[in-house]
Structure formats: C-alpha cells, structure tokens
Amino acid sequence: MQPGANGSWRQNAGLVAATLTNEPVLTISGRDGARDYVYGQDFTAWTKRLDPTVAVENAELVFVGYGIVAPELNWNDYEGVDMRGKIAVILINDPDFDTGDDRGFGGRAMTYYGRWTYKYEEAARQGAAGAIIVHQTAPAAYPWEVIGSRVTGARFDVAREDRGARARALRGWIQERVARDTFTRAGLNFDQLRARAQRQGFRPVAMGRLTGSVTLETSFETLQSANVVGILPGTSRPDEYVIYTAHWDHLGRCAPVDGDDICNGALDNATGTGGLIELARQFSGQGAPERSVVFIALTAEEQGLLGALYYQQNPLFPSRQTVAAINMDGLNRNGPTRDIEVIGFGKSEMDDLITEAARAEGRRVEPDSLPEAGFFYRSDHIHFAQLGIPVLYTKAGIDLLEGGVDRGRALVADYIANHYHKPSDELTDAWDMRGGSEDLGLLYDVGRRLADSEEWPRWRDNAEFRAAREADGR
C-alpha cells in the first residue's frame, strides 16, 4: 500500500466545530401568551453561521408541508410564500410515506427530498430565517433519543468561505407533542394538514399569529481532521480506480445512559473500519490488480457526512476515472445469513455484480428491507454518487441461518430502538462476526472483479445520478 493523498496518508479536511455556550430556550408566542420549551427535551437547535450570537426573534411560523421543491415532479411546498424572516415548520420524510402511493417519491422508499439535510438546504434557499423539522419516530426511522443525544458537545461543518451565511440562522427539531400543541394553538389540525401536504397542490399555511424566538450563543474552533487514504497501484491501468470507503469516526461523548456517556460506535462504524483494513490486507496479499484500488477511512460522517463532502469538493481521483465506490457502514454481527441487503437496489449495475457474487456462494441479494428509512442517503457513498460514481452499499441480511427472518428483523429493530447512537453500541459476547466475514468476502469479490476487468458499471435510467456520470463522458 502507498499513500493515496498526493504523497500523504492524510487528506487534511478543514472543519469548524461549533459548541453552544448557552442552553437555548425556544419561545413560541401567540394571542394566548408565550410558552417556553426545554432544550434537548422538547427541541434541539443549532446554527452553521459563524457568529457568536445568532438570534431569531418573533419570526412568523409557516407550515410548509414536507419542505420540497421538485420541479421535475411539479411539486413546490413553498409556492406563493415569501419566507424571508420566517421559520419554516417541516415534516420529515416524503409525501408518499404514509400511504405508500408513488406520487413520484418512490412510495415508502425515501428519496433525498425526505432527508433532513435537504430540508434545511431548501429552507435556506427559500430565504427562511430558520427551519424546524417535526420529529416523528416512524418517518424519521429513529426515536427522539437519537436527536436528543446530540445536545452536548460540538457540531461540525466543513470550513466555508461564506462562514455559513447561506445556511441561514436556525436549524432544529421539535418533538411531535410540541408540534401538535403548537398547531392546536394556531387553530390548525396537525393530522389534517399532514394529509393535505401529501397531495400535489399543497400550499404553505401560516400558523395563525404564532411566532418563534430563540437565541444561540456559540463558540467556534477551526481544526483539521483527515480522511486516511491508501492506494494499491494498478499494474496495467493505474489511472482507473476502484474505491472502498468506511467512516472512522463516531460520536465520542454523548447523552449518558445509566451513567455511561461514551458512545463507542462498535458496530457503527468500528466494524466498517475494521473491514476496510481487512480488505486492504486481502488485496495486498493477493497481488496488485490491473486497476488501482483505493481505501479511504472518512472522517466526520456522524457530523453530516463531512469527510465525504470534503472529498467530493476536493477529489483525489477524477470522477470520470473512478470505476465505482463500495461503502461499509456497519457489518453483520448477528451470524451467517442466507441473504445480503443492497441499499438503493435498482439504481445501478453494481446490483448485478453483487448478485452474481452472492449466487456463487449460495446466497441471494435482497432490496433494502427498510426503504422508508432512507439509508441510501445517510452514509458517505451519497457524495460519491453525486459525483456520478456508481456506488454499492450493503447491509446485513435478515434471513439468519439461526432463527430466520423473524429473528433477523427482531435484532435489527432492537438495535435501532436501543443501541443506535447510544453508549450500548459496544462489543459484547453475543456478537457473531461469521456473517460479517462472509459479507466482506462478497464486497472483495465485486471490487476484485472490477479491478481486474475493463467493466464500467452504469447507473439505471431512472437513477438521479446518471446525468452527472454522463456529463463525465461515461
């Protein structure tokens, strides 16, 4: 292995760490007076603007449905409203989530429009002073505790020339019970408006005369983290690249549970990082392939896929010369399975490659069992996909050799409810890594096949990243 970042093992990534120095209070005022809400319990808030004090004062609340502007679907949740100086109140996920009807958003399968990151970005483009997302466990795909655990410590962003000015002032979440109470105060019915927002032609709704106020006092630190990059140069086509990625970071200290405030991230993502190292060892041991193989341990995934975003903005290898990217974010710890899940199945010909590899091992490939959770948009590969690079992202299968689908589903549900982004994501005697080892073998087979061939996997016709690939001449 050789250094892969212009002669270094490290691709230094400039980040900004923002830490709240006050305990903000969200005040929602109306004709019935003012109500204060508790940070962490009722709401969370932060800012990407690099100002010591950011205040939103008496900003009108406007319900903007799912906060989506999709011209290709003739969909605009901001139609006819000037959001300058106002706070957008937004639903999580897509309009199709409840019914499963495909109105262009994939049915229950989440699209990028359903991601909280998109909703903040769009609210900023609309000129809103702030954006608050209503948390609901099912469409968010995780309980409030996942959000509440982020109230301590720093939040990170890549260093930006505009010092975060375009991101506007306020980003936040509120508990569903707070949202329902607020809609009632405005004389609105939350469930009826939510149903209306799921239909084309929805228009924003002013929330009576309710206004929101919050002050954020923040200290900032500029620092350098790094993506760690190694490359095994190809023997005959070294300027063509197959990339493997996994994020090496986790949350560090987080909201304590039974006195334990260390979020170890053993599954998420020590397993993926260990897998990355093992794949590098396997490729090296089997001899250099025809194409170059790159191994990138990405930083700051848990802070918003920032290491991958930095790579996207500063690619080490041209996208048009990158054959594919294979990402690992949590390996199977539950034992051998008859299947393996492909997240984002149906988007590219990478599906075909892993299907063939799995069939050779007597296993099968299944589509994402939780497409409504939007996992395809929640890990680092998304920023490689946005460059047009076909990606493969798998999750552990759920058809366990010991216990079948019922036990597999139960273990997945238990992890999401009780261990995801919590101190209890740690190594225990119950772990059975035989399944993870088998899955890693499949990812090796796919990467090795690409590295020793002239194949260029393509996006499917309906994939949102196809245009970027074609713009690269691929």
C-alpha positions as CSV (number, residue, x, y, z in Angstrom):
1,M,0.0,0.0,0.0
2,Q,1.1,3.5,-0.8
3,P,0.0,6.9,0.5
4,G,-3.1,8.0,-1.5
5,A,-3.4,11.7,-0.8
6,N,-0.9,13.4,-3.0
7,G,2.0,11.6,-1.3
8,S,0.5,11.6,2.1
9,W,-1.7,9.1,4.1
10,R,-3.9,12.0,5.1
11,Q,-6.2,14.2,3.1
12,N,-6.5,17.0,5.6
13,A,-10.0,18.4,5.9
14,G,-10.7,21.8,7.3
15,L,-13.6,21.6,9.7
16,V,-15.3,24.0,12.1
17,A,-16.5,22.8,15.5
18,A,-19.4,24.8,16.9
19,T,-20.3,24.4,20.6
20,L,-23.3,26.1,22.2
21,T,-22.3,28.1,25.2
22,N,-25.8,28.7,26.4
23,E,-28.8,26.5,27.0
24,P,-31.2,27.9,24.5
25,V,-34.9,28.3,25.1
26,L,-37.5,28.1,22.3
27,T,-40.3,30.5,22.9
28,I,-43.5,30.3,20.9
29,S,-45.8,33.2,21.4
30,G,-49.3,34.0,20.3
31,R,-52.6,35.5,21.5
32,D,-52.7,33.0,24.3
33,G,-49.3,34.2,25.6
34,A,-45.8,32.7,25.4
35,R,-44.7,29.1,26.1
36,D,-41.1,28.2,26.6
37,Y,-39.6,24.8,25.6
38,V,-36.7,22.9,27.1
39,Y,-33.6,22.3,25.0
40,G,-32.9,18.6,24.5
41,Q,-36.3,17.5,25.9
42,D,-38.7,19.5,23.6
43,F,-36.4,20.8,20.8
44,T,-32.9,21.0,19.6
45,A,-31.3,23.9,17.7
46,W,-28.0,24.9,16.2
47,T,-26.6,27.2,13.6
48,K,-23.9,27.0,10.8
49,R,-23.4,30.7,10.8
50,L,-20.0,31.5,12.4
51,D,-21.4,34.3,14.6
52,P,-21.0,34.3,18.4
53,T,-24.7,35.2,18.9
54,V,-27.5,34.3,16.5
55,A,-31.0,35.3,17.4
56,V,-34.3,34.7,15.7
57,E,-36.9,37.0,17.3
58,N,-40.6,36.8,16.9
59,A,-40.4,35.1,13.5
60,E,-43.7,34.0,12.0
61,L,-44.2,30.3,11.9
62,V,-45.2,28.9,8.5
63,F,-46.1,25.2,7.9
64,V,-44.5,24.2,4.6
65,G,-45.5,20.5,4.5
66,Y,-42.5,18.4,3.5
67,G,-40.5,21.4,2.5
68,I,-39.9,20.1,-1.0
69,V,-39.3,21.9,-4.3
70,A,-39.1,19.3,-7.1
71,P,-39.8,21.0,-10.5
72,E,-39.5,17.6,-12.3
73,L,-42.5,16.4,-10.2
74,N,-44.4,19.8,-10.5
75,W,-44.1,20.0,-6.7
76,N,-43.4,23.1,-4.7
77,D,-44.2,23.2,-1.0
78,Y,-43.2,26.9,-0.9
79,E,-45.4,28.1,-3.6
80,G,-46.7,31.6,-3.1
81,V,-44.9,32.4,0.2
82,D,-42.1,34.8,0.9
83,M,-40.1,33.0,3.7
84,R,-37.7,35.9,4.5
85,G,-37.7,36.4,8.2
86,K,-39.9,33.4,8.8
87,I,-39.5,30.0,10.4
88,A,-40.4,27.0,8.2
89,V,-42.1,24.2,10.1
90,I,-41.4,21.0,8.1
91,L,-42.4,17.3,8.1
92,I,-39.8,14.6,7.9
93,N,-39.5,12.0,5.1
94,D,-41.5,12.2,1.8
95,P,-45.2,12.7,1.0
96,D,-45.5,9.1,0.0
97,F,-44.5,7.7,3.4
98,D,-47.9,7.2,5.0
99,T,-49.9,5.8,2.1
100,G,-47.1,4.1,0.1
101,D,-48.6,5.6,-3.1
102,D,-46.0,6.6,-5.5
103,R,-46.5,10.3,-6.4
104,G,-43.0,10.5,-7.7
105,F,-41.2,10.0,-4.4
106,G,-40.8,6.2,-4.6
107,G,-43.7,5.1,-2.4
108,R,-42.4,4.3,1.0
109,A,-38.8,4.3,-0.2
110,M,-37.3,7.6,1.0
111,T,-35.8,9.9,-1.6
112,Y,-33.2,12.6,-1.0
113,Y,-36.1,15.0,-0.7
114,G,-37.1,13.2,2.5
115,R,-33.7,13.7,4.2
116,W,-33.4,16.3,7.0
117,T,-30.3,17.7,5.3
118,Y,-32.2,18.5,2.1
119,K,-35.0,20.2,4.1
120,Y,-32.6,22.6,5.8
121,E,-30.8,23.3,2.5
122,E,-34.1,24.1,0.7
123,A,-35.4,26.3,3.5
124,A,-32.1,28.3,3.3
125,R,-32.6,28.6,-0.5
126,Q,-36.0,30.0,0.2
127,G,-34.6,32.7,2.4
128,A,-36.1,31.4,5.7
129,A,-34.7,32.7,8.9
130,G,-34.9,29.2,10.3
131,A,-36.2,25.7,9.7
132,I,-37.6,23.4,12.3
133,I,-38.4,19.7,11.5
134,V,-41.2,17.9,13.3
135,H,-39.8,14.6,14.7
136,Q,-42.0,11.5,14.3
137,T,-40.3,8.2,15.0
138,A,-41.7,6.1,12.2
139,P,-40.9,8.5,9.3
140,A,-37.6,9.6,10.8
141,A,-36.7,6.0,11.3
142,Y,-35.2,6.6,14.8
143,P,-36.6,7.8,18.1
144,W,-36.2,11.2,19.7
145,E,-33.3,10.0,21.8
146,V,-31.1,9.8,18.7
147,I,-31.7,13.6,18.2
148,G,-31.6,14.4,22.0
149,S,-28.3,12.7,22.3
150,R,-26.7,15.4,20.2
151,V,-27.4,18.3,22.6
152,T,-23.9,18.1,24.2
153,G,-20.5,18.6,22.5
154,A,-19.6,20.3,19.3
155,R,-21.4,20.1,15.9
156,F,-19.1,20.2,12.9
157,D,-19.2,21.5,9.4
158,V,-16.6,21.8,6.6
159,A,-15.0,25.2,6.6
160,R,-16.8,27.5,4.2
161,E,-15.7,30.8,2.6
162,D,-19.0,32.5,3.4
163,R,-18.8,31.5,7.1
164,G,-22.1,29.7,6.9
165,A,-24.1,32.8,5.9
166,R,-26.1,31.0,3.2
167,A,-27.2,28.4,5.7
168,R,-29.3,31.0,7.5
169,A,-29.7,31.3,11.2
170,L,-31.6,28.4,12.8
171,R,-31.8,24.7,12.2
172,G,-33.7,22.5,14.6
173,W,-36.1,19.7,15.5
174,I,-39.1,19.7,17.8
175,Q,-40.9,16.8,19.5
176,E,-44.2,15.7,17.9
177,R,-46.1,16.5,21.0
178,V,-44.8,20.1,20.9
179,A,-45.8,20.4,17.3
180,R,-49.3,19.1,17.9
181,D,-49.8,21.6,20.7
182,T,-48.5,24.4,18.6
183,F,-50.8,23.6,15.7
184,T,-53.7,23.5,18.1
185,R,-52.8,26.9,19.4
186,A,-52.8,28.2,15.8
187,G,-56.3,26.8,15.3
188,L,-54.9,24.1,12.9
189,N,-55.3,20.3,12.8
190,F,-52.0,18.7,12.6
191,D,-53.2,15.4,11.1
192,Q,-55.4,17.1,8.5
193,L,-52.6,19.3,7.3
194,R,-50.2,16.4,7.2
195,A,-52.6,14.6,5.0
196,R,-53.1,17.7,2.8
197,A,-49.3,18.0,2.5
198,Q,-49.1,14.6,0.9
199,R,-51.1,15.7,-2.1
200,Q,-49.9,17.7,-5.1
201,G,-51.1,21.3,-5.0
202,F,-50.4,21.8,-1.3
203,R,-49.7,25.4,-0.4
204,P,-47.9,26.8,2.7
205,V,-50.1,27.6,5.7
206,A,-49.4,30.5,8.1
207,M,-49.6,29.2,11.7
208,G,-52.1,31.9,12.9
209,R,-50.2,34.7,14.6
210,L,-47.7,32.4,16.3
211,T,-44.1,33.5,16.3
212,G,-40.9,31.7,17.4
213,S,-37.8,33.1,19.2
214,V,-34.5,31.5,20.1
215,T,-31.0,32.8,20.8
216,L,-28.0,30.7,20.2
217,E,-24.6,31.6,21.7
218,T,-21.9,29.6,20.1
219,S,-18.1,29.3,20.3
220,F,-16.2,28.1,17.2
221,E,-13.0,26.3,16.7
222,T,-11.3,25.7,13.4
223,L,-9.5,22.4,13.2
224,Q,-8.0,19.9,10.9
225,S,-9.3,16.3,10.7
226,A,-8.4,13.9,7.9
227,N,-9.6,11.3,5.6
228,V,-7.0,8.5,5.7
229,V,-6.1,7.2,2.2
230,G,-4.1,4.3,0.9
231,I,-3.8,3.1,-2.6
232,L,-2.7,-0.2,-4.2
233,P,-1.5,1.0,-7.7
234,G,-2.8,-1.0,-10.6
235,T,-0.4,-2.9,-12.8
236,S,-1.8,-2.1,-16.3
237,R,-4.4,0.7,-15.8
238,P,-3.2,2.6,-12.7
239,D,-5.2,5.7,-13.7
240,E,-8.5,3.9,-13.2
241,Y,-9.7,3.5,-9.7
242,V,-12.0,1.3,-7.6
243,I,-12.6,2.9,-4.2
244,Y,-13.6,1.3,-0.8
245,T,-14.8,3.6,2.0
246,A,-15.8,3.4,5.7
247,H,-16.1,6.2,8.2
248,W,-13.7,6.0,11.2
249,D,-15.5,8.5,13.5
250,H,-18.3,8.2,15.9
251,L,-20.0,10.5,18.5
252,G,-17.5,10.4,21.3
253,R,-19.2,11.5,24.4
254,C,-23.0,11.7,24.3
255,A,-26.1,11.8,26.4
256,P,-25.5,9.4,29.3
257,V,-27.5,6.2,29.8
258,D,-27.2,4.7,33.3
259,G,-24.1,6.9,33.9
260,D,-22.3,5.8,30.7
261,D,-21.7,8.8,28.4
262,I,-19.2,7.2,25.9
263,C,-20.7,6.3,22.5
264,N,-18.3,3.7,21.4
265,G,-19.7,3.1,17.9
266,A,-18.6,-0.6,17.9
267,L,-21.0,-1.6,15.1
268,D,-21.3,2.0,13.7
269,N,-18.6,2.1,12.5
270,A,-15.7,0.2,14.0
271,T,-16.9,-2.8,12.1
272,G,-16.7,-1.0,8.8
273,T,-13.3,0.4,9.6
274,G,-12.0,-3.0,10.5
275,G,-13.5,-4.3,7.3
276,L,-11.7,-1.6,5.3
277,I,-8.3,-2.6,6.8
278,E,-9.0,-6.3,6.2
279,L,-9.9,-5.7,2.5
280,A,-6.7,-3.7,2.1
281,R,-4.8,-6.7,3.6
282,Q,-6.6,-9.1,1.3
283,F,-5.9,-7.1,-1.8
284,S,-2.3,-6.7,-1.0
285,G,-1.9,-10.4,-0.2
286,Q,-3.5,-11.5,-3.5
287,G,-1.3,-9.2,-5.5
288,A,-1.9,-5.9,-7.2
289,P,-4.8,-5.9,-9.7
290,E,-4.9,-4.2,-13.1
291,R,-6.7,-1.1,-11.9
292,S,-5.7,0.8,-8.8
293,V,-7.7,0.1,-5.6
294,V,-8.1,3.0,-3.1
295,F,-9.1,2.6,0.6
296,I,-10.4,5.7,2.3
297,A,-11.3,5.9,6.0
298,L,-13.5,9.0,6.0
299,T,-13.9,11.5,8.9
300,A,-16.9,13.2,10.4
301,E,-19.6,11.0,8.9
302,E,-21.6,11.4,12.1
303,Q,-21.5,15.1,11.8
304,G,-23.2,15.1,8.4
305,L,-21.0,13.0,6.0
306,L,-18.4,15.8,6.2
307,G,-15.4,13.8,5.3
308,A,-17.1,12.5,2.2
309,L,-18.4,16.0,1.4
310,Y,-14.8,17.3,1.7
311,Y,-13.7,14.6,-0.7
312,Q,-16.5,15.5,-3.1
313,Q,-15.3,19.1,-3.1
314,N,-11.7,18.1,-3.3
315,P,-11.5,14.7,-5.1
316,L,-8.1,13.0,-5.1
317,F,-9.0,10.9,-8.1
318,P,-11.0,12.2,-11.1
319,S,-14.6,11.0,-11.0
320,R,-14.6,10.1,-14.7
321,Q,-11.6,7.8,-14.0
322,T,-13.3,6.2,-10.9
323,V,-15.0,3.0,-11.8
324,A,-17.1,2.5,-8.7
325,A,-17.2,3.1,-4.9
326,I,-18.1,0.5,-2.3
327,N,-19.0,1.7,1.2
328,M,-19.2,-0.1,4.5
329,D,-21.2,1.4,7.4
330,G,-21.8,-1.4,9.9
331,L,-21.1,-5.1,9.2
332,N,-23.2,-8.0,10.2
333,R,-22.7,-9.0,13.8
334,N,-25.7,-11.4,14.1
335,G,-24.3,-14.5,12.4
336,P,-24.5,-16.1,8.9
337,T,-27.4,-15.2,6.7
338,R,-28.9,-16.6,3.5
339,D,-29.2,-13.1,2.1
340,I,-27.5,-9.7,2.0
341,E,-29.3,-6.4,1.5
342,V,-28.4,-3.8,-1.1
343,I,-29.3,-0.3,0.0
344,G,-30.6,1.6,-3.0
345,F,-31.2,-1.6,-5.0
346,G,-32.2,-0.8,-8.6
347,K,-30.1,2.3,-9.0
348,S,-27.1,0.8,-10.8
349,E,-25.4,-2.2,-12.4
350,M,-23.5,-2.7,-9.2
351,D,-26.6,-4.7,-8.1
352,D,-25.8,-7.2,-10.9
353,L,-22.2,-7.7,-9.8
354,I,-23.0,-8.5,-6.1
355,T,-26.0,-10.7,-7.2
356,E,-23.6,-12.8,-9.2
357,A,-21.1,-13.0,-6.3
358,A,-23.8,-13.9,-3.8
359,R,-25.2,-16.6,-6.1
360,A,-21.8,-18.2,-6.4
361,E,-21.8,-18.6,-2.6
362,G,-25.3,-20.0,-2.5
363,R,-26.8,-16.7,-1.2
364,R,-29.2,-14.2,-2.5
365,V,-29.5,-10.4,-2.7
366,E,-32.5,-8.6,-1.3
367,P,-33.6,-5.0,-1.7
368,D,-33.5,-2.8,1.4
369,S,-36.0,-4.1,3.9
370,L,-36.5,-0.5,5.3
371,P,-36.5,1.7,2.2
372,E,-38.6,4.3,4.1
373,A,-35.6,4.9,6.4
374,G,-33.6,6.4,3.6
375,F,-30.4,4.6,4.4
376,F,-29.1,5.2,0.9
377,Y,-28.9,8.9,1.6
378,R,-27.5,8.5,5.1
379,S,-23.9,7.4,4.6
380,D,-20.8,8.6,2.9
381,H,-21.3,6.9,-0.5
382,I,-24.0,9.5,-1.4
383,H,-21.4,12.2,-2.0
384,F,-19.5,9.8,-4.4
385,A,-22.8,9.1,-6.1
386,Q,-23.4,12.8,-6.5
387,L,-20.1,12.9,-8.5
388,G,-21.7,10.4,-10.8
389,I,-19.7,7.4,-9.5
390,P,-21.8,4.2,-9.3
391,V,-21.8,3.0,-5.7
392,L,-22.5,-0.2,-3.8
393,Y,-23.8,0.0,-0.2
394,T,-24.9,-3.2,1.6
395,K,-26.4,-4.0,5.0
396,A,-26.6,-7.3,6.8
397,G,-29.2,-9.7,5.6
398,I,-32.1,-10.6,7.9
399,D,-32.7,-14.2,6.9
400,L,-30.4,-15.7,9.6
401,L,-29.3,-19.3,9.4
402,E,-30.1,-19.5,13.1
403,G,-33.6,-18.0,13.6
404,G,-34.6,-17.0,10.1
405,V,-36.3,-13.7,9.1
406,D,-38.2,-13.3,12.4
407,R,-35.1,-13.3,14.5
408,G,-33.3,-11.1,11.9
409,R,-36.0,-8.4,12.0
410,A,-36.1,-8.5,15.7
411,L,-32.4,-7.9,16.1
412,V,-32.5,-5.0,13.6
413,A,-35.4,-3.4,15.4
414,D,-33.7,-3.9,18.8
415,Y,-30.5,-2.2,17.5
416,I,-32.3,0.8,16.1
417,A,-34.5,1.2,19.2
418,N,-32.0,0.5,21.9
419,H,-28.4,0.8,20.7
420,Y,-28.1,3.0,17.6
421,H,-26.1,6.2,18.5
422,K,-26.2,5.2,22.2
423,P,-23.5,4.1,24.7
424,S,-24.7,0.5,24.4
425,D,-23.3,0.2,20.8
426,E,-20.3,-1.7,22.1
427,L,-18.7,-5.1,21.7
428,T,-20.4,-7.9,23.7
429,D,-20.1,-11.7,23.9
430,A,-23.3,-12.0,21.8
431,W,-21.6,-10.8,18.7
432,D,-21.2,-13.4,15.9
433,M,-19.0,-12.0,13.2
434,R,-19.2,-15.0,10.9
435,G,-21.9,-13.2,8.8
436,G,-19.8,-10.1,8.6
437,S,-16.8,-12.0,7.3
438,E,-19.0,-13.6,4.6
439,D,-20.4,-10.2,3.6
440,L,-16.9,-8.8,3.4
441,G,-15.9,-11.6,1.1
442,L,-18.7,-10.6,-1.3
443,L,-17.5,-7.0,-1.3
444,Y,-14.0,-8.2,-2.0
445,D,-15.2,-10.3,-4.9
446,V,-17.1,-7.4,-6.5
447,G,-14.1,-5.0,-6.1
448,R,-11.6,-7.5,-7.4
449,R,-13.7,-8.3,-10.4
450,L,-13.9,-4.6,-11.3
451,A,-10.2,-4.0,-10.6
452,D,-9.2,-6.9,-12.9
453,S,-11.6,-6.1,-15.8
454,E,-12.5,-3.4,-18.2
455,E,-16.1,-3.1,-16.9
456,W,-17.6,0.3,-16.2
457,P,-20.9,-0.2,-14.2
458,R,-23.7,2.2,-15.3
459,W,-26.5,3.9,-13.5
460,R,-30.0,2.7,-14.3
461,D,-32.1,5.1,-16.5
462,N,-34.1,6.3,-13.5
463,A,-31.2,7.0,-11.2
464,E,-30.9,10.6,-10.1
465,F,-27.1,10.4,-10.5
466,R,-27.0,9.2,-14.1
467,A,-26.7,12.8,-15.5
468,A,-23.6,13.5,-13.6
469,R,-21.9,10.3,-14.9
470,E,-22.9,11.2,-18.5
471,A,-21.5,14.7,-18.0
472,D,-18.2,13.0,-17.3
473,G,-18.4,11.2,-20.6
474,R,-19.2,7.8,-19.0
